[in-house]
Amino acid sequence: MTALTRRDRFWITLSEQLDRRVLAHVTSQRVLRALFALSARAGSALPPDCTPIRDAEGTMWIRPKSVAPDAPVLLYIHGGGFTLGSPRSHAALAAHLARAAGLRAVLPRYRLAPDHPFPAAREDVIAAYTRLVEAGTPPAAIAGDSAGGCLALLTLQHARAQGLPLPRAMALIGPLGDLSGDIASRFAAAPRERLIPPQWAARIRAAYLPGHDPADPAVSPLMGNLGGLPPTLIQAGSDEALADDARRIAAAMDEAQLDLWPELPHVWHLHAGRMPAADRALAAMGAFLKAQLP
């Protein structure tokens, strides 16, 4: 990995000194969503040749000008702990990835907890996947970060069980694979976790799973079968709490490449277009996806 630049270290420090404190102490969901939307837009930049377009379902489509209008589709599932985020907050990340992979990006909107707890998010992402299949544009690749990585895995487990066509490749960024056990302790036990405080990890699980078993395979993909899924690249920060989930997911899959980056916070890729390390990671991920396609 290339040495971190001053710009990289600026965004790392911001995650440690500002974002982490906000997640720990701001409990208002409305305020957190507004702050996340603002920080995501300010902290990233779309490639100049990309213009996002929304359809009637609120799904965002992004096609870089270098990509053909009928190019295969990348289904990108945004993260945010099942409580934050939107296609717009992750548009730059998905656009840089699609551009590097030579694909069109599709970012579905899904319902967020606590307003809409489990299984709303899972149902919405599965419905978006099914719509693409029925429209004759089954995803050639699927990707997601954090909670979005969890939903991507759950969607492919469902597609496999239902006999739907599977993508040729998958890419996961800091994926959440297991919501069971003492989740706050898992985050507290990672002293170099730079973004997610234990308090927020506990709050989002309570919001997403009120009264539901977190060990249910429909919630935690690591509790189900990860065999038979497409070749996968998993990127995560080597020091983050979810690096262990990344390792477990890679070990449970038939063909998975694990790429751990030292010193970087959870989903640093959100700073695409602003942070050199984010751009390098997405370029490598795009190259991986492109190599799996015909």
C-alpha contacts under 8 A as a table, 3 or more apart, distances in Angstrom:
res1	aa1	res2	aa2	distance
1	M	261	W	7.58
4	L	8	D	5.75
4	L	9	R	6.81
4	L	277	A	6.97
5	T	8	D	5.04
5	T	9	R	6.35
5	T	276	P	7.39
6	R	9	R	5.08
6	R	10	F	6.17
7	R	10	F	5.03
7	R	11	W	6.57
7	R	274	R	7.89
7	R	275	M	6.07
7	R	276	P	7.20
8	D	11	W	5.47
8	D	12	I	6.28
8	D	275	M	5.44
8	D	276	P	6.29
8	D	277	A	6.26
9	R	12	I	4.89
9	R	13	T	6.02
10	F	13	T	5.25
10	F	14	L	6.26
11	W	14	L	4.95
11	W	15	S	6.27
11	W	271	H	7.90
11	W	275	M	7.18
12	I	15	S	5.19
12	I	16	E	6.40
12	I	194	R	7.68
12	I	264	L	6.62
12	I	265	P	6.50
13	T	16	E	5.08
13	T	17	Q	5.86
13	T	18	L	7.96
14	L	17	Q	5.30
14	L	18	L	5.34
14	L	19	D	6.50
15	S	18	L	5.75
15	S	19	D	4.78
15	S	20	R	5.98
15	S	194	R	6.31
15	S	195	L	5.50
15	S	265	P	7.09
16	E	19	D	6.40
16	E	20	R	5.54
16	E	21	R	7.65
16	E	194	R	4.97
16	E	195	L	5.81
17	Q	20	R	6.41
17	Q	21	R	6.52
18	L	21	R	5.32
18	L	22	V	6.19
19	D	22	V	5.14
19	D	23	L	6.28
19	D	195	L	6.47
20	R	23	L	5.25
20	R	24	A	6.22
20	R	194	R	7.02
20	R	195	L	4.70
20	R	196	I	5.81
20	R	197	P	6.18
21	R	24	A	5.02
21	R	25	H	6.14
21	R	197	P	7.82
22	V	25	H	5.42
22	V	26	V	5.48
23	L	26	V	5.85
23	L	27	T	7.71
23	L	32	L	7.64
23	L	196	I	7.09
23	L	197	P	6.84
23	L	200	W	5.97
24	A	27	T	7.83
24	A	196	I	7.96
24	A	197	P	5.74
24	A	198	P	7.74
24	A	199	Q	5.82
24	A	200	W	5.79
26	V	31	V	7.56
26	V	32	L	6.80
27	T	32	L	7.47
28	S	31	V	5.32
28	S	32	L	6.23
29	Q	32	L	5.10
29	Q	33	R	6.12
29	Q	83	T	7.83
30	R	33	R	5.31
30	R	34	A	6.34
31	V	34	A	5.18
31	V	35	L	6.13
32	L	35	L	5.11
32	L	36	F	5.97
32	L	84	L	7.54
33	R	36	F	5.14
33	R	37	A	6.09
33	R	84	L	5.52
33	R	85	G	6.98
34	A	37	A	5.18
34	A	38	L	6.28
35	L	38	L	5.17
35	L	39	S	6.06
36	F	39	S	5.13
36	F	40	A	5.88
36	F	84	L	7.26
36	F	85	G	7.04
36	F	89	S	7.78
37	A	40	A	5.33
37	A	41	R	6.34
37	A	85	G	6.85
37	A	88	R	7.98
37	A	89	S	5.74
38	L	41	R	5.38
38	L	42	A	6.14
39	S	42	A	5.09
39	S	43	G	5.67
40	A	43	G	5.16
40	A	44	S	6.21
40	A	89	S	5.31
40	A	90	H	7.35
40	A	270	L	6.85
40	A	271	H	7.56
41	R	44	S	5.62
41	R	45	A	7.31
41	R	88	R	7.98
41	R	89	S	6.24
42	A	45	A	7.70
43	G	270	L	7.38
43	G	271	H	5.29
43	G	272	A	7.89
43	G	274	R	6.61
44	S	92	A	6.19
44	S	93	L	7.75
44	S	270	L	6.49
44	S	271	H	4.51
44	S	272	A	5.13
44	S	273	G	5.44
44	S	274	R	5.47
45	A	92	A	5.68
45	A	271	H	7.57
45	A	272	A	6.23
45	A	273	G	4.59
45	A	274	R	6.34
46	L	50	C	6.55
46	L	91	A	7.16
46	L	92	A	4.44
46	L	93	L	7.80
46	L	95	A	6.63
46	L	96	H	7.27
46	L	272	A	7.66
46	L	273	G	6.48
47	P	50	C	5.60
47	P	64	P	7.98
47	P	92	A	7.20
47	P	95	A	6.96
47	P	96	H	6.59
47	P	273	G	7.03
49	D	64	P	5.51
49	D	65	K	5.56
49	D	66	S	7.96
50	C	62	I	6.42
50	C	63	R	6.12
50	C	64	P	4.74
50	C	65	K	6.70
50	C	95	A	6.93
51	T	62	I	6.23
51	T	63	R	7.19
51	T	64	P	7.60
52	P	60	M	6.24
52	P	61	W	5.68
52	P	62	I	4.76
52	P	63	R	7.56
52	P	91	A	7.46
53	I	60	M	5.51
53	I	61	W	5.18
53	I	62	I	6.48
54	R	57	E	7.81
54	R	58	G	5.58
54	R	59	T	5.41
54	R	60	M	4.39
54	R	61	W	6.14
55	D	58	G	5.44
55	D	59	T	5.50
55	D	60	M	6.56
55	D	61	W	7.66
56	A	59	T	7.31
57	E	109	R	7.78
58	G	108	P	6.94
58	G	109	R	5.96
59	T	87	P	7.30
59	T	106	V	6.86
59	T	107	L	5.62
59	T	108	P	4.34
59	T	109	R	5.61
60	M	87	P	6.19
60	M	88	R	7.74
60	M	105	A	7.99
60	M	106	V	5.69
60	M	107	L	4.98
60	M	108	P	6.33
60	M	109	R	7.88
61	W	104	R	7.26
61	W	105	A	5.73
61	W	106	V	4.69
61	W	107	L	6.50
62	I	91	A	7.98
62	I	95	A	6.37
62	I	104	R	5.90
62	I	105	A	5.03
62	I	106	V	6.50
63	R	67	V	6.35
63	R	68	A	7.97
63	R	69	P	7.33
63	R	95	A	7.62
63	R	98	A	7.74
63	R	99	R	7.90
63	R	103	L	7.37
63	R	104	R	4.81
63	R	105	A	6.45
64	P	67	V	5.40
64	P	95	A	7.26
64	P	98	A	7.56
64	P	99	R	5.89
64	P	104	R	7.25
65	K	68	A	7.42
66	S	99	R	7.49
66	S	102	G	7.62
67	V	71	A	6.46
67	V	99	R	7.28
67	V	102	G	5.67
67	V	103	L	6.34
67	V	104	R	7.03
68	A	71	A	5.03
69	P	104	R	7.93
71	A	102	G	7.54
71	A	103	L	5.72
71	A	104	R	6.13
72	P	103	L	5.52
72	P	104	R	6.25
72	P	137	T	7.37
72	P	139	P	6.94
72	P	140	A	5.78
73	V	103	L	5.65
73	V	104	R	4.87
73	V	105	A	5.89
73	V	106	V	6.88
73	V	137	T	6.98
73	V	138	P	7.23
73	V	139	P	4.93
73	V	140	A	5.50
73	V	141	A	6.69
74	L	98	A	6.87
74	L	103	L	6.05
74	L	104	R	5.85
74	L	105	A	4.73
74	L	106	V	6.06
74	L	139	P	5.68
74	L	140	A	6.07
74	L	141	A	4.80
74	L	142	I	5.48
74	L	143	A	7.30
75	L	105	A	6.00
75	L	106	V	4.92
75	L	107	L	6.16
75	L	108	P	7.92
75	L	129	Y	7.77
75	L	139	P	5.99
75	L	141	A	6.36
75	L	142	I	4.67
75	L	143	A	6.30
76	Y	94	A	6.58
76	Y	105	A	6.66
76	Y	106	V	5.96
76	Y	107	L	5.07
76	Y	108	P	7.48
76	Y	142	I	5.86
76	Y	143	A	4.84
76	Y	144	G	5.48
77	I	107	L	6.08
77	I	108	P	6.78
77	I	125	V	7.72
77	I	142	I	7.84
77	I	143	A	6.21
77	I	144	G	4.51
77	I	145	D	7.01
77	I	148	G	4.77
77	I	149	G	6.99
77	I	151	L	7.19
77	I	152	A	6.57
78	H	85	G	6.74
78	H	86	S	6.53
78	H	87	P	6.51
78	H	90	H	6.15
78	H	107	L	7.31
78	H	144	G	5.77
78	H	145	D	6.05
78	H	146	S	7.97
78	H	147	A	7.47
78	H	148	G	4.84
78	H	149	G	7.95
79	G	82	F	6.86
79	G	84	L	7.43
79	G	85	G	6.37
79	G	144	G	6.85
79	G	145	D	5.11
79	G	146	S	5.16
79	G	147	A	4.70
79	G	148	G	4.24
79	G	149	G	7.23
80	G	83	T	5.97
80	G	84	L	4.46
80	G	85	G	5.14
80	G	146	S	7.01
80	G	147	A	6.21
80	G	148	G	7.53
81	G	84	L	6.28
81	G	146	S	7.09
81	G	147	A	5.25
81	G	201	A	7.96
81	G	204	I	6.09
82	F	112	L	5.64
82	F	113	A	5.95
82	F	121	A	7.32
82	F	147	A	6.05
82	F	148	G	7.99
82	F	204	I	7.12
82	F	208	Y	6.54
83	T	112	L	4.89
83	T	113	A	4.81
83	T	114	P	6.67
83	T	204	I	6.76
83	T	207	A	7.73
83	T	208	Y	7.48
84	L	112	L	6.88
85	G	88	R	7.84
85	G	89	S	5.77
85	G	90	H	7.50
86	S	89	S	5.27
86	S	90	H	6.71
86	S	109	R	6.22
86	S	110	Y	7.87
87	P	90	H	5.43
87	P	91	A	5.83
87	P	107	L	5.37
87	P	108	P	6.50
87	P	109	R	6.10
88	R	91	A	4.96
89	S	92	A	7.71
90	H	93	L	5.34
90	H	94	A	6.20
90	H	270	L	6.71
91	A	94	A	5.23
91	A	95	A	5.92
91	A	107	L	7.83
92	A	95	A	5.02
92	A	96	H	6.13
92	A	270	L	7.49
92	A	272	A	6.07
92	A	273	G	7.32
93	L	96	H	5.46
93	L	97	L	6.31
93	L	269	H	6.28
93	L	270	L	5.64
93	L	271	H	7.35
93	L	272	A	5.37
93	L	282	L	7.79
94	A	97	L	5.06
94	A	98	A	5.98
94	A	105	A	6.49
94	A	107	L	7.95
95	A	98	A	5.08
95	A	99	R	6.01
95	A	105	A	6.68
96	H	99	R	5.14
96	H	100	A	6.26
96	H	272	A	6.94
96	H	273	G	7.83
96	H	279	D	7.52
96	H	282	L	6.66
96	H	283	A	7.63
97	L	100	A	5.22
97	L	101	A	6.17
97	L	282	L	5.37
97	L	283	A	6.70
97	L	285	M	7.01
97	L	286	G	5.31
98	A	101	A	5.03
98	A	102	G	5.81
98	A	103	L	4.89
98	A	104	R	5.93
98	A	105	A	5.70
98	A	286	G	6.79
99	R	102	G	5.20
99	R	103	L	6.43
99	R	104	R	7.88
99	R	286	G	7.53
100	A	103	L	7.94
100	A	282	L	7.37
100	A	283	A	5.54
100	A	285	M	7.88
100	A	286	G	4.53
100	A	287	A	6.32
100	A	290	K	7.89
101	A	285	M	7.83
101	A	286	G	4.11
101	A	287	A	5.79
101	A	288	F	7.72
101	A	289	L	5.82
101	A	290	K	4.82
102	G	286	G	7.87
102	G	290	K	6.84
108	P	125	V	6.91
108	P	128	A	6.43
109	R	124	D	7.75
109	R	125	V	7.94
110	Y	120	A	7.54
110	Y	121	A	5.36
110	Y	124	D	5.37
110	Y	125	V	6.50
111	R	115	D	7.94
111	R	116	H	5.90
111	R	120	A	6.00
111	R	121	A	5.40
111	R	124	D	7.13
112	L	115	D	6.28
112	L	116	H	5.35
112	L	117	P	6.83
112	L	120	A	7.56
112	L	121	A	6.57
113	A	116	H	4.52
113	A	117	P	4.55
113	A	118	F	7.57
113	A	207	A	5.79
113	A	208	Y	5.23
114	P	117	P	5.37
114	P	207	A	4.71
114	P	208	Y	5.94
116	H	120	A	5.90
116	H	121	A	7.79
116	H	208	Y	7.77
117	P	120	A	5.96
117	P	121	A	7.55
117	P	207	A	6.67
117	P	208	Y	4.62
117	P	209	L	6.19
117	P	210	P	7.33
118	F	121	A	6.44
118	F	122	R	7.20
118	F	208	Y	5.67
118	F	209	L	5.84
118	F	219	V	7.96
119	P	122	R	5.40
119	P	123	E	6.03
120	A	123	E	5.18
120	A	124	D	6.15
121	A	124	D	5.20
121	A	125	V	6.27
121	A	151	L	7.72
122	R	125	V	5.38
122	R	126	I	6.14
122	R	151	L	6.15
122	R	154	L	7.33
122	R	155	T	7.27
123	E	126	I	5.24
123	E	127	A	6.06
124	D	127	A	5.02
124	D	128	A	6.21
125	V	128	A	5.00
125	V	129	Y	6.23
125	V	151	L	7.17
125	V	152	A	7.98
125	V	155	T	6.92
126	I	129	Y	5.07
126	I	130	T	6.12
126	I	155	T	5.46
126	I	158	H	7.68
127	A	130	T	5.03
127	A	131	R	6.13
128	A	131	R	5.14
128	A	132	L	6.47
129	Y	132	L	5.32
129	Y	133	V	6.46
129	Y	138	P	7.48
129	Y	139	P	7.55
129	Y	155	T	7.65
130	T	133	V	5.05
130	T	134	E	6.10
131	R	134	E	5.11
131	R	135	A	6.01
132	L	135	A	5.09
132	L	136	G	6.48
132	L	137	T	5.16
132	L	138	P	5.15
132	L	139	P	6.95
133	V	136	G	5.33
133	V	137	T	5.50
133	V	138	P	4.17
133	V	139	P	7.38
133	V	164	L	7.81
133	V	165	P	7.59
134	E	137	T	7.41
134	E	138	P	7.65
135	A	138	P	7.66
138	P	165	P	7.06
138	P	166	L	7.89
138	P	167	P	7.39
139	P	142	I	6.57
139	P	166	L	7.60
139	P	167	P	5.53
140	A	166	L	7.85
140	A	167	P	4.54
140	A	168	R	5.45
140	A	169	A	6.93
140	A	293	L	7.41
141	A	167	P	4.89
141	A	168	R	5.80
141	A	169	A	4.87
141	A	170	M	5.51
141	A	171	A	7.86
141	A	289	L	7.07
142	I	152	A	6.86
142	I	167	P	6.66
142	I	169	A	6.71
142	I	170	M	4.91
142	I	171	A	6.50
143	A	148	G	7.89
143	A	149	G	6.73
143	A	152	A	6.54
143	A	170	M	5.53
143	A	171	A	4.57
143	A	172	L	5.53
143	A	173	I	7.94
144	G	147	A	7.67
144	G	148	G	4.48
144	G	149	G	4.12
144	G	150	C	7.65
144	G	151	L	7.61
144	G	152	A	6.06
144	G	171	A	6.78
144	G	172	L	5.27
144	G	173	I	6.28
144	G	175	P	7.57
145	D	148	G	4.74
145	D	149	G	4.58
145	D	150	C	7.84
145	D	172	L	5.78
145	D	173	I	4.37
145	D	174	G	5.87
145	D	175	P	5.73
145	D	267	V	6.76
146	S	149	G	5.07
146	S	150	C	6.58
146	S	172	L	7.88
146	S	173	I	6.20
146	S	174	G	5.05
146	S	175	P	4.21
146	S	176	L	5.23
146	S	267	V	7.32
147	A	150	C	4.94
147	A	151	L	6.30
147	A	175	P	6.46
147	A	176	L	5.63
148	G	151	L	4.96
148	G	152	A	6.06
148	G	175	P	7.31
149	G	152	A	4.99
149	G	153	L	6.31
149	G	172	L	5.41
149	G	173	I	6.60
149	G	174	G	7.38
149	G	175	P	4.60
149	G	176	L	6.40
149	G	177	G	7.96
150	C	153	L	5.31
150	C	154	L	6.28
150	C	175	P	5.83
150	C	176	L	5.19
150	C	177	G	5.65
150	C	220	S	7.29
150	C	221	P	6.68
151	L	154	L	4.98
151	L	155	T	5.97
152	A	155	T	5.11
152	A	156	L	6.36
153	L	156	L	5.29
153	L	157	Q	6.17
153	L	221	P	6.30
154	L	157	Q	5.05
154	L	158	H	6.21
154	L	218	A	6.70
154	L	219	V	7.69
154	L	220	S	7.93
154	L	221	P	5.81
155	T	158	H	5.09
155	T	159	A	6.11
156	L	159	A	4.79
156	L	160	R	5.94
156	L	166	L	6.93
156	L	229	L	7.12
157	Q	160	R	5.22
157	Q	161	A	6.27
157	Q	221	P	7.99
157	Q	225	N	7.50
157	Q	226	L	7.20
157	Q	229	L	7.76
158	H	161	A	5.11
158	H	162	Q	6.14
159	A	162	Q	5.12
159	A	163	G	6.00
159	A	164	L	4.86
159	A	165	P	6.99
159	A	166	L	6.81
160	R	163	G	5.22
160	R	164	L	6.10
160	R	165	P	7.54
160	R	166	L	6.97
160	R	228	G	7.85
160	R	229	L	7.85
161	A	164	L	7.77
166	L	229	L	7.59
166	L	230	P	7.30
167	P	170	M	7.23
167	P	230	P	6.59
168	R	230	P	5.70
168	R	231	P	7.14
168	R	292	Q	6.30
168	R	293	L	6.34
169	A	230	P	5.05
169	A	231	P	5.11
169	A	232	T	5.85
169	A	289	L	6.03
169	A	292	Q	6.12
169	A	293	L	7.61
170	M	230	P	6.32
170	M	231	P	6.27
170	M	232	T	4.61
170	M	233	L	6.54
170	M	289	L	7.24
171	A	232	T	5.45
171	A	233	L	4.85
171	A	234	I	5.89
171	A	235	Q	7.98
171	A	285	M	6.97
171	A	289	L	7.48
172	L	175	P	5.89
172	L	232	T	7.44
172	L	233	L	6.32
172	L	234	I	4.73
172	L	235	Q	6.34
173	I	234	I	5.87
173	I	235	Q	4.94
173	I	236	A	5.75
173	I	267	V	6.29
174	G	234	I	7.33
174	G	235	Q	6.15
174	G	236	A	4.53
174	G	237	G	7.24
174	G	242	L	6.04
174	G	243	A	6.73
174	G	246	A	6.50
174	G	266	H	6.28
174	G	267	V	6.16
175	P	234	I	7.87
175	P	236	A	7.88
175	P	242	L	6.85
175	P	245	D	6.82
175	P	246	A	6.12
176	L	179	L	7.42
176	L	242	L	6.47
176	L	245	D	6.19
176	L	246	A	7.61
177	G	220	S	5.49
177	G	221	P	5.47
177	G	222	L	5.31
177	G	245	D	5.55
177	G	246	A	7.54
177	G	249	I	6.88
178	D	214	P	7.80
178	D	215	A	7.39
178	D	219	V	7.95
178	D	220	S	4.68
178	D	221	P	6.71
178	D	222	L	5.80
178	D	223	M	7.26
178	D	245	D	6.90
179	L	183	I	6.73
179	L	205	R	7.35
179	L	214	P	5.35
179	L	215	A	6.77
179	L	219	V	7.36
179	L	220	S	5.78
180	S	183	I	6.85
180	S	213	D	7.85
180	S	214	P	4.78
180	S	215	A	5.08
180	S	220	S	7.49
181	G	214	P	7.99
182	D	185	S	5.47
182	D	186	R	6.56
183	I	186	R	5.09
183	I	187	F	6.60
183	I	198	P	7.61
183	I	201	A	6.57
183	I	202	A	6.26
184	A	187	F	5.31
184	A	188	A	6.16
184	A	198	P	4.45
184	A	199	Q	6.48
184	A	201	A	5.85
184	A	202	A	5.36
185	S	188	A	4.86
185	S	189	A	5.95
185	S	198	P	6.88
186	R	189	A	5.23
186	R	190	A	6.87
186	R	198	P	7.79
186	R	241	A	6.68
187	F	190	A	5.41
187	F	193	E	7.28
187	F	196	I	7.43
187	F	197	P	6.75
187	F	198	P	5.15
187	F	201	A	7.43
187	F	241	A	5.28
188	A	191	P	6.66
188	A	197	P	7.38
188	A	198	P	5.59
189	A	241	A	7.66
190	A	193	E	5.47
190	A	239	D	7.04
190	A	240	E	6.51
190	A	241	A	5.27
192	R	239	D	5.42
192	R	240	E	6.40
193	E	196	I	6.67
193	E	197	P	7.85
193	E	239	D	5.98
193	E	240	E	4.43
193	E	241	A	5.86
193	E	265	P	6.91
193	E	266	H	7.76
194	R	240	E	6.93
194	R	264	L	7.74
194	R	265	P	5.18
194	R	266	H	7.15
195	L	265	P	6.02
195	L	266	H	6.20
196	I	200	W	6.74
196	I	201	A	6.89
196	I	266	H	7.66
197	P	200	W	5.59
197	P	201	A	6.58
198	P	201	A	5.13
198	P	202	A	6.35
199	Q	202	A	5.34
199	Q	203	R	6.23
200	W	203	R	4.90
200	W	204	I	6.08
201	A	204	I	5.50
201	A	205	R	6.47
202	A	205	R	5.39
202	A	206	A	6.32
203	R	206	A	5.18
203	R	207	A	6.16
204	I	207	A	4.98
204	I	208	Y	5.96
205	R	208	Y	5.09
205	R	209	L	5.73
205	R	210	P	7.95
206	A	209	L	5.41
206	A	210	P	5.54
207	A	210	P	6.13
209	L	212	H	5.11
209	L	213	D	7.39
209	L	214	P	7.01
213	D	216	D	5.59
214	P	219	V	6.05
214	P	220	S	6.61
215	A	219	V	6.80
215	A	220	S	6.02
215	A	223	M	6.51
216	D	219	V	5.30
216	D	220	S	6.17
216	D	223	M	6.90
217	P	220	S	5.01
217	P	221	P	5.47
217	P	222	L	7.13
217	P	223	M	4.76
217	P	224	G	4.91
218	A	221	P	6.65
218	A	224	G	7.80
220	S	223	M	5.62
220	S	224	G	7.41
221	P	224	G	5.26
221	P	225	N	7.46
221	P	226	L	7.44
222	L	225	N	7.14
222	L	226	L	7.19
222	L	248	R	7.69
222	L	249	I	6.65
222	L	252	A	7.85
225	N	252	A	7.93
226	L	229	L	6.43
226	L	249	I	7.71
226	L	252	A	5.92
226	L	253	M	5.30
226	L	254	D	7.76
227	G	252	A	7.00
227	G	253	M	5.28
227	G	254	D	5.64
228	G	253	M	7.63
228	G	254	D	6.65
229	L	253	M	7.17
229	L	254	D	7.24
230	P	255	E	7.21
231	P	254	D	7.64
231	P	255	E	4.99
231	P	256	A	5.73
231	P	292	Q	7.72
232	T	255	E	6.43
232	T	256	A	4.63
232	T	257	Q	6.20
233	L	256	A	5.79
233	L	257	Q	4.82
233	L	258	L	6.15
233	L	259	D	7.36
233	L	285	M	7.06
233	L	288	F	7.20
234	I	246	A	6.72
234	I	250	A	7.37
234	I	256	A	7.22
234	I	257	Q	6.11
234	I	258	L	4.92
234	I	259	D	5.94
235	Q	246	A	7.78
235	Q	258	L	6.22
235	Q	259	D	4.75
235	Q	260	L	5.72
235	Q	261	W	7.39
235	Q	281	A	7.98
236	A	240	E	7.47
236	A	242	L	7.61
236	A	243	A	5.97
236	A	246	A	7.05
236	A	259	D	6.63
236	A	260	L	5.06
236	A	261	W	6.20
236	A	266	H	6.81
236	A	267	V	7.16
237	G	240	E	5.36
237	G	243	A	6.45
237	G	260	L	5.39
237	G	261	W	4.73
237	G	262	P	5.78
237	G	263	E	6.72
237	G	264	L	5.15
237	G	265	P	5.84
237	G	266	H	6.08
237	G	267	V	7.85
238	S	243	A	5.90
238	S	260	L	4.83
238	S	261	W	5.26
238	S	262	P	4.98
238	S	263	E	7.06
238	S	264	L	7.50
239	D	243	A	6.80
239	D	262	P	6.60
239	D	263	E	6.67
239	D	264	L	7.61
239	D	265	P	7.89
240	E	243	A	5.48
240	E	265	P	6.56
240	E	266	H	6.24
241	A	244	D	6.60
242	L	245	D	5.05
242	L	246	A	6.32
243	A	246	A	4.93
243	A	247	R	6.25
243	A	260	L	7.65
244	D	247	R	5.06
244	D	248	R	6.23
245	D	248	R	5.07
245	D	249	I	6.05
246	A	249	I	5.20
246	A	250	A	6.17
246	A	258	L	7.40
247	R	250	A	5.21
247	R	251	A	6.19
247	R	258	L	7.07
248	R	251	A	5.10
248	R	252	A	6.19
249	I	252	A	5.15
249	I	253	M	6.38
250	A	253	M	5.43
250	A	255	E	7.74
250	A	256	A	5.21
250	A	257	Q	6.77
250	A	258	L	6.37
251	A	254	D	7.98
251	A	256	A	7.63
253	M	256	A	6.04
261	W	264	L	6.29
264	L	268	W	6.59
265	P	268	W	5.59
267	V	270	L	6.08
268	W	271	H	6.05
268	W	277	A	7.83
268	W	278	A	5.93
269	H	272	A	5.54
269	H	277	A	7.76
269	H	278	A	4.37
269	H	279	D	7.21
269	H	281	A	7.14
269	H	282	L	7.02
270	L	278	A	7.22
271	H	274	R	5.43
271	H	275	M	5.43
271	H	278	A	6.03
272	A	275	M	5.97
272	A	276	P	7.77
272	A	278	A	5.24
272	A	279	D	5.49
272	A	282	L	7.94
273	G	276	P	7.51
273	G	278	A	7.63
273	G	279	D	6.43
274	R	278	A	7.86
275	M	278	A	5.33
275	M	279	D	6.51
276	P	279	D	5.10
276	P	280	R	6.16
277	A	280	R	5.08
277	A	281	A	6.11
278	A	281	A	5.18
278	A	282	L	6.19
279	D	282	L	5.20
279	D	283	A	6.04
280	R	283	A	5.10
280	R	284	A	6.26
281	A	284	A	5.21
281	A	285	M	6.18
282	L	285	M	4.88
282	L	286	G	5.92
283	A	286	G	5.08
283	A	287	A	6.16
284	A	287	A	5.11
284	A	288	F	6.29
285	M	288	F	5.07
285	M	289	L	6.37
286	G	289	L	5.14
286	G	290	K	6.11
287	A	290	K	5.09
287	A	291	A	6.14
288	F	291	A	5.22
288	F	292	Q	6.68
289	L	292	Q	5.36
289	L	293	L	6.77
290	K	293	L	5.42
291	A	294	P	7.93
